[in-house]
Amino acid sequence: MTAPLLLDTEYPDELHRIPVDDLREHEVCGSCWCKPRREHHTCAEHGLHFLWYHRALDGRDFYADGRIPLQ
């Protein structure tokens, strides 16, 4: 399931992709406990945005980006 994009609680030009049904609740901000990574994205409709990718406590992002192969 693809995680929805959520607006930052403090900065409306920043979006967050937070894992669905993670083991711990995430905060929709850059200072979340999971230490999300921030990337620049250009959207034709809205211009430049910052997108925060939150890390899942259960480690599913390691499989998603290929750091750990599925067996």
C-alpha positions, -999 to +999 in steps of 0.1 A: +000+000+000+013+034-009+015+059+020-005+091+015+011+125+013+004+146+043+010+184+048+035+194+074+020+208+106+043+238+105+054+244+069+026+241+043+050+237+013+064+205+028+048+171+023+053+139+042+051+102+032+045+083+064+043+044+065+008+031+069+000+010+101+036+013+115+044-001+149+047+035+163+028+067+155+047+093+134+046+131+137+039+150+105+070+171+108+108+169+101+116+163+138+097+129+139+113+101+160+122+082+128+145+109+115+129+112+080+150+122+050+141+153+031+142+156-007+135+185-031+108+178-057+095+200-085+058+197-092+045+212-124+013+223-107+026+237-075+063+244-081+091+233-057+082+213-026+101+194+000+091+158+005+099+140+038+102+102+036+096+087+071+112+054+080+091+025+093+099+010+127+093-025+113+120-020+087+098-023+055+117+006+039+149-016+037+130-040+015+113-013-005+146+003-016+164-030-021+189-028+008+176-061+020+165-087-006+132-105-003+137-142+003 
